[in-house]
Amino acid sequence: MIRKWVMLIICVVGISFAWTGAFADDKIDAESLVDKAGIVVTSFSADPDLKWFQEKVKEAKGILIVPQSIQGAFFIGGSGGSGVLVAHDAKTGGWGYPAFYTLGSLSIGVQFGGEASEVILLIMTDRGVEKLLTSSLKLGADLTIAAGPVGGGAAAATADVLSYARSKGAFAGFSLSGAVVKTKDKFNEAYYGKTVSPTDILIRKTVSNPHADKLRQDIEAASGK
């Protein structure tokens, strides 16, 4: 009987250490994602080929940055990456703290060949920000989306979301219609130290993390607000 209790305690302790290790890894990965997101925003802001982006970011209600590589044709086999969403606060004029998301595809559609290593989605409407508070949504169905052109376009003028991608330093305009955006709850929990929802982070503002201040400053510099 004693042996069974000892074995049970050992198993519980082992599971606890494994969970703690995984939680720590998620926190490190989340912090790295925030750091990379800041680099991408600064780089896009300085890219002479992205003048249209630099104008539109000033009007954005939110910005979703996916700095990780998206391999191959985007719309095949669930390709995608992880990113952070930061929302603009119209009352204070500042940018809030990041919520974590994944961006990917569940079906085969229009293909984008090659690697889109950096992706930014500008959320242009309040409706767009509100929809992103849900656990999952499909771009093009739940929100209208258009590829952010170098010049302009009627679709882009009315879209909830404008997408921008840069592959190997070159701008690549393409539509993410059909892509699925989901909350990355384990990163949100690890980054803020407790269970939180996108609403807690982006709207209620019940949590903060000074590690994200550099990213917020980078977005402020890019948007001029």
ROLO-939124 format. One record per residue (C-alpha): x, y negated, z. Coordinates in nm, 4 decimals, always signed. Layout:
# residues N
<u->X, v->Y, w->Z>
...
END
This chain:
# residues 225
<u->+0.0000, v->+0.0000, w->+0.0000>
<u->+0.2814, v->-0.2387, w->+0.0955>
<u->+0.4592, v->-0.1567, w->-0.2278>
<u->+0.1502, v->-0.2528, w->-0.4285>
<u->+0.1289, v->-0.5873, w->-0.2504>
<u->+0.4977, v->-0.6532, w->-0.3146>
<u->+0.4572, v->-0.5739, w->-0.6827>
<u->+0.1517, v->-0.8022, w->-0.7010>
<u->+0.3446, v->-1.0894, w->-0.5413>
<u->+0.6346, v->-1.0373, w->-0.7819>
<u->+0.3960, v->-1.0486, w->-1.0793>
<u->+0.2265, v->-1.3660, w->-0.9552>
<u->+0.5612, v->-1.5372, w->-0.8956>
<u->+0.6835, v->-1.4274, w->-1.2380>
<u->+0.3750, v->-1.5652, w->-1.4105>
<u->+0.4103, v->-1.8905, w->-1.2160>
<u->+0.7726, v->-1.9362, w->-1.3264>
<u->+0.6818, v->-1.8536, w->-1.6867>
<u->+0.3982, v->-2.1102, w->-1.6828>
<u->+0.6233, v->-2.3748, w->-1.5266>
<u->+0.8895, v->-2.3122, w->-1.7904>
<u->+0.6383, v->-2.3380, w->-2.0738>
<u->+0.4949, v->-2.6591, w->-1.9243>
<u->+0.8440, v->-2.8106, w->-1.9047>
<u->+0.9135, v->-2.7147, w->-2.2664>
<u->+0.5881, v->-2.8766, w->-2.3781>
<u->+0.6825, v->-3.1977, w->-2.1972>
<u->+1.0227, v->-3.2080, w->-2.3671>
<u->+0.8635, v->-3.1428, w->-2.7073>
<u->+0.5990, v->-3.4094, w->-2.6454>
<u->+0.8615, v->-3.6671, w->-2.5489>
<u->+1.0656, v->-3.5804, w->-2.8569>
<u->+0.7570, v->-3.6235, w->-3.0754>
<u->+0.6946, v->-3.9710, w->-2.9302>
<u->+1.0567, v->-4.0708, w->-2.9924>
<u->+1.0432, v->-3.9518, w->-3.3526>
<u->+0.7118, v->-4.1303, w->-3.4089>
<u->+0.8728, v->-4.4604, w->-3.3133>
<u->+1.1538, v->-4.4031, w->-3.5602>
<u->+0.9058, v->-4.3289, w->-3.8405>
<u->+0.7022, v->-4.6449, w->-3.7733>
<u->+1.0138, v->-4.8621, w->-3.7737>
<u->+1.1382, v->-4.6969, w->-4.0922>
<u->+0.8067, v->-4.7399, w->-4.2763>
<u->+0.7976, v->-5.1040, w->-4.1706>
<u->+1.1358, v->-5.1673, w->-4.3284>
<u->+1.0801, v->-4.9678, w->-4.6497>
<u->+1.0599, v->-5.2038, w->-4.9512>
<u->+0.8390, v->-4.9509, w->-5.1336>
<u->+0.5715, v->-4.9655, w->-4.8629>
<u->+0.4637, v->-5.3283, w->-4.8782>
<u->+0.0972, v->-5.2290, w->-4.9000>
<u->+0.1337, v->-5.0199, w->-4.5842>
<u->+0.3021, v->-5.3108, w->-4.4091>
<u->+0.0028, v->-5.5318, w->-4.4882>
<u->-0.2632, v->-5.2753, w->-4.3970>
<u->-0.1071, v->-5.1763, w->-4.0638>
<u->-0.1910, v->-5.5279, w->-3.9424>
<u->-0.5612, v->-5.4438, w->-3.9822>
<u->-0.5484, v->-5.0947, w->-3.8313>
<u->-0.7549, v->-4.9960, w->-3.5281>
<u->-0.5282, v->-4.6999, w->-3.4661>
<u->-0.2277, v->-4.5217, w->-3.6096>
<u->-0.1633, v->-4.1473, w->-3.6234>
<u->+0.2026, v->-4.0641, w->-3.6853>
<u->+0.3168, v->-3.7155, w->-3.7867>
<u->+0.6975, v->-3.7219, w->-3.7976>
<u->+0.7506, v->-3.3478, w->-3.8287>
<u->+0.8108, v->-3.1795, w->-4.1638>
<u->+0.5185, v->-3.0500, w->-4.3687>
<u->+0.6583, v->-2.7683, w->-4.5771>
<u->+0.5494, v->-2.6732, w->-4.9272>
<u->+0.2115, v->-2.7510, w->-5.0814>
<u->+0.0111, v->-2.9201, w->-4.8075>
<u->-0.3189, v->-2.7495, w->-4.8685>
<u->-0.2007, v->-2.3890, w->-4.8523>
<u->-0.1871, v->-2.1593, w->-4.5502>
<u->-0.2489, v->-2.4067, w->-4.2720>
<u->+0.0519, v->-2.6266, w->-4.3394>
<u->+0.0843, v->-2.9352, w->-4.1259>
<u->+0.2498, v->-3.0781, w->-3.8189>
<u->+0.2105, v->-3.2426, w->-3.4802>
<u->+0.1644, v->-3.6131, w->-3.4229>
<u->+0.0575, v->-3.8905, w->-3.1887>
<u->-0.2358, v->-4.1302, w->-3.2089>
<u->-0.2091, v->-4.4795, w->-3.0610>
<u->-0.5120, v->-4.7105, w->-3.0554>
<u->-0.5243, v->-5.0907, w->-3.0604>
<u->-0.7007, v->-5.2617, w->-2.7709>
<u->-0.8964, v->-5.5561, w->-2.9084>
<u->-0.9453, v->-5.7006, w->-2.5575>
<u->-0.5805, v->-5.7139, w->-2.4544>
<u->-0.4371, v->-5.7339, w->-2.8053>
<u->-0.1898, v->-5.4568, w->-2.7237>
<u->-0.1422, v->-5.0926, w->-2.8164>
<u->-0.2256, v->-4.8134, w->-2.5730>
<u->-0.0530, v->-4.4897, w->-2.4817>
<u->-0.0353, v->-4.1936, w->-2.7221>
<u->-0.2658, v->-3.8942, w->-2.7472>
<u->-0.1334, v->-3.5815, w->-2.9156>
<u->-0.2846, v->-3.4114, w->-3.2204>
<u->-0.2136, v->-3.1575, w->-3.4915>
<u->-0.2781, v->-3.2205, w->-3.8593>
<u->-0.3237, v->-2.9256, w->-4.0905>
<u->-0.5280, v->-2.7516, w->-4.3560>
<u->-0.7397, v->-2.4392, w->-4.3434>
<u->-0.8101, v->-2.3942, w->-4.7140>
<u->-0.6589, v->-2.4105, w->-5.0609>
<u->-0.7302, v->-2.7266, w->-5.2558>
<u->-0.5420, v->-2.9967, w->-5.4396>
<u->-0.1764, v->-2.9234, w->-5.3851>
<u->+0.1020, v->-3.1605, w->-5.3019>
<u->+0.4252, v->-2.9986, w->-5.4114>
<u->+0.7437, v->-3.0344, w->-5.2134>
<u->+0.7992, v->-3.1517, w->-4.8584>
<u->+0.6248, v->-3.4483, w->-4.6976>
<u->+0.8518, v->-3.4985, w->-4.4017>
<u->+0.6817, v->-3.8083, w->-4.2619>
<u->+0.3091, v->-3.8890, w->-4.2587>
<u->+0.1211, v->-4.1881, w->-4.1189>
<u->-0.2568, v->-4.2220, w->-4.1066>
<u->-0.3913, v->-4.5725, w->-4.0522>
<u->-0.7292, v->-4.5662, w->-3.8790>
<u->-0.9051, v->-4.8683, w->-4.0291>
<u->-1.2462, v->-4.8550, w->-3.8573>
<u->-1.3857, v->-4.8292, w->-3.5044>
<u->-1.5812, v->-4.5285, w->-3.6295>
<u->-1.2534, v->-4.3638, w->-3.7203>
<u->-1.1140, v->-4.4040, w->-3.3695>
<u->-1.4392, v->-4.2772, w->-3.2140>
<u->-1.4430, v->-3.9666, w->-3.4341>
<u->-1.0854, v->-3.8855, w->-3.3334>
<u->-1.1956, v->-3.8584, w->-2.9709>
<u->-1.3550, v->-3.5230, w->-3.0577>
<u->-1.1573, v->-3.2005, w->-3.0296>
<u->-1.1581, v->-3.1362, w->-3.4044>
<u->-1.2631, v->-3.3062, w->-3.7270>
<u->-1.2153, v->-3.2703, w->-4.1012>
<u->-1.0841, v->-3.5607, w->-4.3041>
<u->-1.3040, v->-3.6345, w->-4.6022>
<u->-1.6086, v->-3.4809, w->-4.4313>
<u->-1.6245, v->-3.6399, w->-4.0862>
<u->-1.4206, v->-3.9428, w->-4.1915>
<u->-1.3646, v->-4.0985, w->-4.5330>
<u->-0.9997, v->-4.1029, w->-4.6353>
<u->-0.7945, v->-4.2411, w->-4.9221>
<u->-0.4289, v->-4.2232, w->-5.0120>
<u->-0.2659, v->-4.5547, w->-4.9324>
<u->-0.1588, v->-4.6822, w->-5.2745>
<u->+0.1402, v->-4.8972, w->-5.3510>
<u->-0.0983, v->-5.1460, w->-5.5108>
<u->-0.4656, v->-5.1245, w->-5.4125>
<u->-0.7891, v->-4.9469, w->-5.4953>
<u->-1.1639, v->-4.9475, w->-5.4349>
<u->-1.1605, v->-4.6229, w->-5.2340>
<u->-0.8899, v->-4.7530, w->-5.0043>
<u->-1.0847, v->-5.0727, w->-4.9413>
<u->-1.3732, v->-4.8878, w->-4.7718>
<u->-1.2072, v->-4.5769, w->-4.6243>
<u->-1.2007, v->-4.5000, w->-4.2523>
<u->-0.8469, v->-4.3657, w->-4.2898>
<u->-0.5558, v->-4.4510, w->-4.5190>
<u->-0.2825, v->-4.1885, w->-4.5566>
<u->+0.0827, v->-4.2504, w->-4.6315>
<u->+0.3578, v->-3.9957, w->-4.6807>
<u->+0.7273, v->-4.0192, w->-4.7539>
<u->+0.9328, v->-3.7277, w->-4.8785>
<u->+1.3116, v->-3.7522, w->-4.8830>
<u->+1.2925, v->-4.1298, w->-4.8656>
<u->+1.0426, v->-4.1689, w->-5.1504>
<u->+0.6809, v->-4.2798, w->-5.1114>
<u->+0.4293, v->-4.0124, w->-5.2099>
<u->+0.0641, v->-4.1117, w->-5.2354>
<u->-0.1748, v->-3.8203, w->-5.1911>
<u->-0.5109, v->-3.7445, w->-5.0380>
<u->-0.5485, v->-3.5442, w->-4.7189>
<u->-0.9164, v->-3.4791, w->-4.7845>
<u->-1.0013, v->-3.1436, w->-4.6277>
<u->-0.7223, v->-3.1534, w->-4.3708>
<u->-0.8189, v->-3.0780, w->-4.0112>
<u->-0.7180, v->-3.2965, w->-3.7170>
<u->-0.7255, v->-3.1327, w->-3.3723>
<u->-0.6309, v->-3.2494, w->-3.0255>
<u->-0.3140, v->-3.0939, w->-2.8843>
<u->-0.4332, v->-3.0559, w->-2.5270>
<u->-0.1256, v->-2.8812, w->-2.3886>
<u->+0.0964, v->-3.1717, w->-2.4981>
<u->-0.1456, v->-3.4257, w->-2.3497>
<u->-0.1394, v->-3.2382, w->-2.0192>
<u->+0.2377, v->-3.1939, w->-2.0156>
<u->+0.3097, v->-3.5558, w->-2.1111>
<u->+0.0787, v->-3.7097, w->-1.8495>
<u->+0.1137, v->-3.4454, w->-1.5797>
<u->-0.2533, v->-3.3521, w->-1.5606>
<u->-0.5470, v->-3.2441, w->-1.7732>
<u->-0.6635, v->-3.5413, w->-1.9800>
<u->-0.8770, v->-3.5926, w->-2.2880>
<u->-0.8165, v->-3.8348, w->-2.5764>
<u->-1.0965, v->-4.0478, w->-2.4296>
<u->-0.9086, v->-4.0691, w->-2.0982>
<u->-0.5935, v->-4.1789, w->-2.2800>
<u->-0.7236, v->-4.4021, w->-2.5577>
<u->-1.0459, v->-4.5508, w->-2.4181>
<u->-1.0597, v->-4.5210, w->-2.0381>
<u->-0.6808, v->-4.5684, w->-2.0092>
<u->-0.6665, v->-4.3663, w->-1.6889>
<u->-0.3117, v->-4.2450, w->-1.7552>
<u->+0.0148, v->-4.3955, w->-1.8706>
<u->+0.3741, v->-4.2905, w->-1.9277>
<u->+0.6536, v->-4.5501, w->-1.9492>
<u->+0.8396, v->-4.3188, w->-2.1855>
<u->+0.5969, v->-4.4329, w->-2.4595>
<u->+0.6667, v->-4.8048, w->-2.4118>
<u->+0.9301, v->-4.8047, w->-2.6870>
<u->+0.6832, v->-4.6509, w->-2.9346>
<u->+0.4183, v->-4.9067, w->-2.8382>
<u->+0.6685, v->-5.1881, w->-2.8947>
<u->+0.7647, v->-5.0423, w->-3.2336>
<u->+0.3992, v->-5.0343, w->-3.3412>
<u->+0.3457, v->-5.3873, w->-3.2101>
<u->+0.6419, v->-5.5094, w->-3.4142>
<u->+0.5137, v->-5.3289, w->-3.7255>
<u->+0.1571, v->-5.4558, w->-3.6935>
<u->+0.2311, v->-5.8053, w->-3.5669>
<u->-0.0249, v->-5.7578, w->-3.2902>
END
